[in-house]
Amino acid sequence: MQNNTETLRAERGARRTSGRFACVCVGVALGALLAAAPGSAWAARQAKTAGEAGEGDFEASRLLDKANELITSGENERGVKMLETVIEQYPASRVRYSAYLALGRYYIANHDQLKAIGYLTNLKGLENATEEVAPADREMYLEGMYLEGTAYFQVRNYGAAFPILRKITTNYANTVWANQAFFYIGMCHFAQQNWSKAIEALNLVGTFADADGGVTDMVEAGRRFYVKVTDKDLPVLVRLGKQTWVDVVTTHGDRERLECMPLSADGNVLVGSIATEIGVARPGDHVLQVLGGDIITVRYTDANTQDGSTNVVRETKARVVSSGTLAFTLGDFETPAVAAFQDQALCITLRDADLDVSDAAESVAVKITARYREQTDETDTSGTVDLKKILDDESTHQYKTRGEVTIRLTETGPAPVHSGRFVGKVMIRGIDPEKPAKPGDDALACAVGDEIVASYTDELSLSGPGSHEVTAMTHVAGDIDNRPRASQDVVSDPVVRTRKNLVEASAYLELARIFKSMGLMKGAKQKALDGLERVDYIVRTSSPIPSDLKQQAFKTKWELHMAADDFESAIATCGVFNRLYPDSPLVDEALMGIARIRLENKDYYEALRVLKQILALSKSQAKAEAQFRIAEATETMNAGKPGAREAAIQEYKVCAERYPDSEFAGQSLAKLVDYHVEMQDFAQANELLEQVFQDHPDAAFLDAMLLKWVLVAYSSGDYAKARDKCAQLLFEYPGSPYAEKARQVMPKIEAKLKTAEGGAAGEKSP
């Protein structure tokens, strides 16, 4: 699900003693935020690097820039290799954090969330136990946390997503990242069918207001439009139940009224919003129709002012703009095209509402270029990137043009045409010396492997007036040919052979798991041995192969050992891998998998040994879970023994204290609550419950905790709190298995409350 939320980024208004009025009008897509926000932070970091950093940081920065250029131009493998080189060869440079973030972005874009999480977690190195993150690094740090949280959401690990996203909303509430984090918190609750929690979080989307943002006078066409009103009279109006409205009018005649809702607890800030779309005005339909170049006027009537005037109209304006986007598509002009094919048409779609200046279909010229570059080898014989060659040879990134044409795209849609969507196509013609180009042939000449670039100059966008080049890129994959061909499976190239072996080893791994699930261990071990033959070649070869392929080979190797129940070999493989790749999260995943199997088989001593190995790792993202599993295993294996419960409680306490931001901290606190309830230490239990609901508002076990809170309050004689918590359980979790118990105890609580209130009234009567 795409996040189409936007942010409030500016404040304008007339000031007076009794208050001030501000209308904030902005619409920013998430993609634009991700592209723009890190850029400004990076510019600041780059300036700081130029002035303060040493030669190593400077070279690392140049290498990082070139890696990003390669990824942008579609040469992903080379770009990723360079980013890994920055991390490996400049481990003390702060530029490595930018490389971690770039790799996280890349792998999320390529739907490899687990690998992205492994890189993004390294951005926690920017944290300082005693100070806030440096302003120059804050945007990078927050984007890393945000992307990590969304990656957990995408793999449906909601428990891990909550604490990361909540950390953004709690510690960095007045940032754009908090605004986006609220959306994903809401979506996590929505996926878990926690409707009230989802509504609560989603209602906070769009409520970000940047006090330092200045005036926002541009609005992105088609994005949501927000208005913020600040007035010291508003708290009184809110308490009296008075509604606050603003009028929104566009140049082309649309007119809407927006109801504003309180944003802050004191009620002196109200926010309203409305969806916008490109099209002909339809006043009163609760959607603001806009066209490129429209001026949106927002009016708020200030009932009282300091000088005694009444019903003073406050006004602010914003201009509608459209940031152009280009894309290569299939014939439906919607589905993205993964590549271009010779002797086939390549379709192009441009979206830019600024070009829609009349009711007729407009047209726009777009330049299409086919370019190529001579291949250069940037690695030495050991497989590492040759930094000097990359940094000194600027010609590495000089392209040569093979062909160029200019085509016209035509606006589509029913009359009157106001879609801002332009489409067209160009024929891709393969180079053939025997078939020279015909006169007037406007096809694009190219060869297999060429890069095709569509470019268009956007004269007006959210960045402001001025020329901004918008491009789209794809590669020529060849021609579509279904004729049968002869092939062979003998591979001499080490990289291709590595990929082939990995595919075959993965297939044997799946077969081994199938045999194991059927209880056929002999067959499982045989398939595992077949797979190990393939991966052993990869981990032992001295041929230069990409680092990610070798890491994947290690991962497959220990999984094959686990499928054959050879846990000692799996642990040994993990140990070797951890020494070679200490920053990789894969070893955590492997050791936790082994520990879980040991726990399932009730082999607690071996499980504890593996879990303690995780805690001993210098860098591990699984330490919180390992500590929690240690506590669980201690509780289970020593059940009934003197002092066993207390020993387990100490382990749960360690988990809650050392890893307060993890998903297991809340579960550990819940165990501590259970313990204090059993010990009838209700004061301590009540204090812990307060901490659970304050620090872990998204935990999956809050319904159970509410019922425990009812018990604690009732046992303490606080019947009013018992009734409130019981009502909260029934309201927020009506489908919970604990709701029925709450319905049963509610009459008893109310009876106790009436008795207590009656007694108090009797004591006061004469």
N, C-alpha and C positions, 0 to 999 in steps of 0.2 A: 504494500500500500504506500502510495507516494505521499510525502508530507507536503501539503499545500498551505501550511500555516505561514504567517508573516509576522513582522515585528513592528513595534512602535519605536521610532528612532529619533524623534525630535520634539521640541516644545516651543510654542509661540504664544504670545498673548499680551493683554494689557494688564499691568500690575496695579494693585491698589491695596490699601491697608487691610480691608476685609477679606481679600483673597486675590486670586488671579485666574485668568481663563487661558486655556491652551488647547488648541486643536492640533492633533498630530495626525497627519495623513500620509500613509506610506503603504506600499505593497511590494514585498521582496520575496522572490522564490527562494526555496532552500538551496537549490543548486547555485544560485548567484551568491548566497551567503557563504557557502563553502568555498566558492572560488575567490570571493573578494576579501573576506575577513582575514584568512591566513596571509594573503598577499601583503596587506598593510603591515602586519606584524613582522613578516619576513623582511620587508623593506627596512623596518627599524633595526632588526637584528643584523641585516647586511651592512647598514651604516655603522653600527657599533663594531662589527667585525673588522671593517676597513680601518677604523680608527684605533682599535685596541688590540685586536687579535694578532697573533704571530703569523708567520709564513705558513705553518701547518694548517691553521684555520682558513687562511685565504685559499690555499690550494684545495682544501676539502670543500669550501664553498663553490669554487669553480667547477669541481667535479660534480657536486650536487646539482648545479645549474644544468650541466650538460646531460646528466642522467634524466632530469625532468624534461629536457628538450626531446630526448630520445623517446621517452614514454609518451609524450604528447604527440610526437610524429608517428607513433605506432610501432616503434622498434623496442618492444617491451622487454625482451630477454636481455638485450644489451643494457638498457636503462636500469633494470633490476640488478644486474650484475654490478653496475657502477655504484648503486646505492649500498649494496652489501659491502663493497670495497671501502666506502666512506666509513662504515661502522667498524670494519675489521682493521683498517690501517690508521684510523684516527680515533682510537677509543677514548682519548681524553678530551677531544674537541667537543664543544657544545653543538657544533654543526651536526653531530651524529643524531641529535634529537629530531632535527629536520628530516634526516634520512629515515628514522623510525616512522615519522608521521607520513612521509611520502610512500613508504612501503605499505603502511596500513591502508592508506587511501587506495593504492593500486590493488591490493588483494581484496578489499571490499568491493571495488568496482568489478572485479573478476569473480565474485561470489565465493571466495575462499576466506570465509569469516574467521575460521579458527587460526589460520596463519596470520591474518591481520591482527587479531587479538594479541598474538604472541609478540608482535612488534610494537603495538600501541601501548601495551602495559609498561614498556621501558620508559615512556614519557613520565612515569611517576618519579623518575630520578630528578625531575625539576622541582619536586616538593622539598620543602625545608621544614624541619620539625618546629622551629621557633619563629620563622618568618613566612610571610605570604610569598607566593610565586612572583618573581620579578616581573614588572609590567611588560618588559620587552618579550618575555616568554609566556605571558599569561594566555594569549590567544592560541598559541600552539598547544599549550598544556590542556586548555579547555576543549579544543577541537579533538585532541587525542582521547580525552575521557568520553566526550560525546560519541565519537565514532566507535569506541569500545563498547559503550552501552548499547548503541544501535546494532552492533554486530551480534551481541548476545541476544538481542530481541529477534534478529533474523534467524538465528539457529534455535529459537524457542527456549532459550535458557533464561526465563524471566527472573528467576531468583537471583542470578548473577547480574542482570541488567539493573534491577532496582537500586541497589546501594550506590552504584556508579552514577546513575542519573540523578538520584537524590542528593548526592554530594555536590553536584553542579547547582541544583536548585536551592540548596541550603547555604553553601559557602559563597556562591557567585550568583546571587538571586537577580541582580540587576544587569544581566548580560544577555546577549542574544542566544547564547547556548542554553541558558536556563529556560528560555521560551521554547526552544525546540525539545529540550529534555522533558518538559511537561507533556508534550504530545506523545512521546514514546512511553512515558510512564502510564498515561491513559490507555495507550494501545496494548501495553502489557496486561493491564487489568481487564481490558476488553477481551483479549484472547483467553483470559482465565475466567471470563463471565462474572467478574466482580463489578457489576454495573454501577453501583453508587460510587465506588472508588474511581472508576473510569470517567464518570461524569465530572467528579470533583477535579480530577487532573486536567481533563480536556477543557474545562471551563477556564483554566488558568493559561491556556495557550493564547498567545497574542497579547499578553498583558505586560510585556517587557517595555520599559521606558528608559532610554539611555539619557541620563541627565547631561552628559557631555556631548551629545550627538549634534547639537546645533539645530538649525531649521531644516526640515525636510520639505522641499517644495516640488518634488516629483513623485509620481505614482506609477507603478508598473501596470500597464493595461492587462486586465484579466486576473489580477491578483486581489486578494482581500484588502479592503480599505478600512483603516482604523481611525478613530477620533478619540482624543483624550481631553477631558474637561477638568480643570483644577479651579476650585472656588471654595473659600472658607465658609460660605453660606450653605454648602451642600450637605454637611453632616446633619444640620437642622432639618433640611428638606427630606433627607433619607429617613430620619427618625419619625417624621410626620407622615411618612408613606407617600410623599410627593414624587412623581416621576419627572425625570429630566430628559428633555429631547433636544436634538440638534437637527437642523435642516441642511440637506446636501443637494446642491444644484449643479448641473453640468452645462457647458456651453451649448450643447446640442439638444437641450430641453428635458433631460431626465431630472426628476425631482423625487427625493425620498426623505422620510423622517426616521431618525435612528433613536431608539431608546438607549440611554446610557446606564450602565450598572456600576455599583461601587467596586473599585479596584482594591483599595486599602482598607484596613480595619477601622480607621477613624472616619472613613466615608468622605474625605475631602478630595478624592480623585475618582472620577467616573470614566468609564470606557464604553464606547460603542463601536460596532463594526458592521460591514455589509459586503457581500460578494460583488465583484465587478465582472463584466463580460463585454466583449467587443460586439457592438451591434447598434441597431436603431433604438432610440429612447422609448421606453414603455413606463411612464411614470406610475408609481404606486404598486409595482410588482415585487418589491422587496429585493430587487437586484438592480445595481447601478450600471446602466448601459453606457459605455464610453467609446470614443473614437480617438485615434492618435491625434495629439495636439489639443485635446479638450482641456479646459480649465475647470477644476472642481472647486466650488465655493461652499464653505461650511460656515453656518451661522448659528450662534448660541445667544439666547436672550438672558442677559444678566439682570435678575430681578431687582437687586439693590446694589448701590455703589456707595463709596465713602462720602461723596458730595451730596448724597440724598436723591440722586436721580434713580428712576425706576425704568425697568424694561429696556436697558441699553443693549443694543445688538453688537455682539463681538463677532468678528469675521476673520477668516483666514482662507488662503487659496493654495491649491496644488495643481501642478500641470501633469497631464497624463502623457507618459512616454512608453515606448516599447523597445526592449532590447532584442535585437535581431538574433535569430538562431538558424543555422543551416544544418541539413542532414541529408545523407544519401539514403534512399529508400528503395523498396521493391515497387512493383507496378501499382500497388494500391496507394502509394504516396504516404503511407503510415508506418509500415513495418520496416525497421532499420535494415539496411543492406550490409551484410558482413564483408562483402568484397565485390569487386567489379569483374566482369567476364568479357573476354574479347568477342567481338561481333554480336554483342548484346547491348540493349539500351540500359543506361544507368539513370535512375530517376533522382531528382533533387527537390527538396522541399525547403522553403524559406518562410519563416514566421516573423513578421514585423508590421505592427499595426500603424506605425508612423507613415508607411507608404500608402495607406488607404486614405485618399484625399477627396474622393467623390463617390457617388452611388454606382458608377460603372466599375468594371473590372480593370484594375491597374496592372502594369507590368514593370518588371525590373530586370536589369542586366546583371548577370553573374558570370564571373570569369572561371573557367575550368582549366586546370593545368595538369599535365602529366610530367612528372619529374623523376629523376633517378640519381643515384650517387654511387660512385665507385666504392666497392667494399674495401674496408681497411681492417686489419687485424690489430686489436687493442689488447691482446693477451699475450703473455710470454709462454714459454714451454711448460711452466708449472700451473697454468690455468688462471693466474691472477691478472688483474687489469694493469696494463702499463700506464701508470699515471702520467709520466713525463710526456709520453707520446700524445696522450689525450689533451693535456693542458697546453702543450706547445703547438700542436698541429691544428690551427683554427680551420684549415681546409677540410677537416673531417666532416664538418656540418655544411659544406657548400654543395647545394644541389645543382644539377644541370637539367634544363628544360628540354623535354623531348617533343612535346606538343602543347598547343594552347588554343582554346576556342572561347568565344563569348556567346552565351545563349540567353534568351529572354524567358523569364518565368512569368506566368499569368496568374492573377488572383482568382481563386475559385470560390464558389458559393452561390446561393440563390439571389436573384435581384431583389432589392438593391444590394450590391455586393459589399459587405463590410466584414470580411473574415480575417483580413490581414495575413492570409495563408496563400503563398505563391508556389506553383509547381511547374516543373518542366523536365525534359530529359535530353540526354546526349548519347549518341552512338559511340561505343568504344571499339575502335578499329585496331586490330593487331598489325604490327609492322611486318610487311611481307615485300621483299625486294622485287618479286615477280609481279606484284600488283600495286603499281604506283597509284598515289592518290588521284582521284578524278578531279577535274576543275569544278570548283563550287562545292566540293565535298566538305561539310562542316563537322565531320566525325573527328573524334579525338584519337590521334595516333599514339599508341603506347605498346610496351612490351611487358611480358610477365614479370612481376615483381616491382613494377613501377608504382609510384605513389601518386594518386589522383587527389588534387586539392581544389575545392570549390571556395572561392573568396568573394566577399561582398563588403562594402564599406557602409557601416551604420553611422549615420550622421547625428543621431540623438538616442541616448540611452540613459539609464539611471546614473551612469558616470558623468552625465552632463553633455552639453553641446560639444561637437568636435568629432573628428573622424575616428572610428574604432573599427578595425578590421575584424570581421567574423569569418571563420574558416571551418570547413569540414574536410576530413581526410579518410581515404580508404585505399586499399591496394588492389592491384590487378592480379587475380588468382590464376588466370589462364582462360581457356575456352571450355565450353560445355561439350564434352565428347563422351558418348556412351559406348564407343567401340571397345571390344574386348582387347586386353593387352596382356603380354607375357610379363611375369614378374618373378622375383626370387626373394627368399627370406634370409639370405646370407648378407649380413651387414658388416661393413668394415669401419664405418665412421663411429668413433667411440660414443659420441653423444646420442646418435640415432640408436646404436646398439643398447645403450643404457635405457633409453625410453622403451625400447622393445622388451628388454628384460623386466622392467618394472611392470609393464602391462601383463606379461605372462605370470610374474610372481604374484600380482594381485589376484589374478584368476585362480591360481593354485591356493591362495589364502582363503578365498571364498569357498572353494571346494573342501578345504580342510575343515572349515567351520560347519559346513553342511554335514560332513561325515561325523563330526564331533556331536552335533545336535541330535543325530540319530543313534548315538552310542557306539559308533563304529570307529574306535580309537586307532585301530591298526591302519585303516584307510586314511584317517586324518593325519597320522604321523607320516605316511608315505607322501601324501600331497604336500605336507609342510616341507619335507626333504626336497621335493622337486622345486618348490618355490625358493628354498634357501640356496639351491645351486645357482639360481638366477641373480639373487641379490648379493651373494658373496662375490661375484665378479665385480659388481659395482663398488662395494665398500673396500675391496682390495686393489682395484685397478690404480695404476699410477698415471693413466691418461687424464688429460685435463677435461673435466666435466663440470657443469654448473653446480654450485653449492647446494641449491635446493633439490636437485636430483639425488645427490649423495645423501642428504638428510632424509628424503623420502625413502631411500633404500634402507637406511637404518631403521626407520619406523616400521617398514614392512617386515624387516628381519625379526624384530622382537615380537611383532604380532604373530608371525609364523611360529616362533618358539612358544608363545602363549597358546596358540591353537593346538600345539602338540603337548601341552601341559609341562613343557620344559621351562619352568619358571626361573631356575637358576641361570640358564643361558640367557633368558630374556633380561634378567637383572644385570648380568654382566655386559650385555649389549648396550643397555641403557647407561651403564657406567662409562663405557668407552665413548658413547655419543656425547654424554655430558661434558667430558673432558675436551672433546673436539669442538663442540658447539654450546658453550656455557650459557649463551643468551637465548637459546631456542626453548620454546614452551613444550616441545614434543616429548621430552623426557618426563616432565610432570605428568602428562597424559598417560604415558606408558606405566610409570610406577603406580599411579593411582588405579589404573586398570588391574594391575597385579594385586594390589592391596584389596580391591573390591572382591576379586575372585577368592582370595584367601579368607576374607570375612564371610563370604557366602558359604564356603566350605567349613566354616567354624574353626579354621586354623589360625587362632587369634595371635599366638606368639609370633608366627611368621608374618602375619599382617602387621603387627606392631613394629617388627624389624624393618619392613619396607616403608611404613609410614614415617618412622624416625629418619630413614634415609632422605625422604622428601624434606623434612624439617632441616636436615643438615646441608641441603643444597644452598649454594651462595645466592643464586637467583631462582626463585620458584614462585609461580602464581597459584600453586595448589597447597600452600602451607596452611591456610585457614581450614580447608576441608580435611587435610591430614590431621590437624590438631583435634578437630571435631570427631573424626573417626576413631582417634586414639581414645577420646573420652567415652565414646559409645562402646568400643571394645572393652575398655576397663570396666565399665558398668556391667556388661553382659557376662564377661568371663569370670568375674568375681562375685556374681550375684549370690546373696545369702551369706557371704563371708563377713566377719567383723571388720568394720571400717571400710568396706568396699565402696559403699555409696559415697562416703566422704571423699575417697580418692578420686572417684569419677567426677564429683562436683568440682574439685580443684582443677581438673583438666578442662571442664566446661568453662570455668572462670578464666583460665588462661586464654582460651579461644576468644571469649568475649572481650578481654582486655587487650590482647595483642593484635587482633584483627577486627577492630570495631566497624570497619567499612565493608566487611564481607557479608555474604548472605548467611553465613553460619553463625555470625555473632548473635543475631536475633534468636536462632534456635537454641543457642547455648544459654542465653538469658531465660528463655522459656523453661529450660531444664532447671535453672536456679530457682525460678518461681515455684515450680512443682516441689522442689526440695523444701523451700521455706514454708509452703502451705502445709506439707506433711509434718513439718516440725512446729506448726502453729505459730510461726514467727510472722504474724500478719503485717506488722509494720514494715519489715524488710521486704516482704512479698509485694506490698502496695508500692513501695519505692521502686522496685524492679519493674513492676508493671508500667509505671509512669515512664520509665526509661525505654521499655520495649516500644510503647506506642509513640514516643517522641522520636526515637532514633530509627525505628524500623516500621514506618507507617504502611508499607506495602507487603509485609510478610504474609505468607500463606496461612499461618496458624493464628491470626488475630482473633478469629471467631472463638477458638478454644480459649485464648487468653482472656477474652471478654467474659466468658462463663466463669473462668477462675477468678476474675476480678469481682464478679457478682458474689462468689463464695467468700472472698477475702473481706469485702465490704460488709456483707451480711454477718460474718463471724465477728467482725470488729464493732458491730452495732451501728454502722453508718448505713442505715436503710435507704436514705435518699440517694447516696451514690450507688448502692446496689440496684435501685430501681432505674437510675439513669443508664448504667452499664447494660442492664437487661434490655431496656428499650433500644439502646444503640445496637445490640446484637440482633434484635428482631428487625430493626430497620435496615441495617447495612448488610446483613447476611441472612435474608429470609429463607434461603434454600439450604442453609448449613445444617448438618446433622445435630448441631448443638441448639438450634433454634427451638425445637420441640421441648427440650429440657427447660429453656428459658420461658416458654409459654406456661409450663407447669409451675415454675417457682414464682412467676410474677404475682399471682394472687396472694401468695404467702408473704411476699415482700411488702405489698401494698397494705395487707392487714397489719403487719408489724409497724409500718409507717403511720397508719391511722392511730394505732394504739399509742405510739410514742407521741404523736401530735396531740392526741386527746389528753394524755397525762400532762404534757407541758401546759396545755390550756387550763387544766384543772388546777395546776399549781399557781397560775397567774390570777385565777378568779378569786374574789374576796370570800 
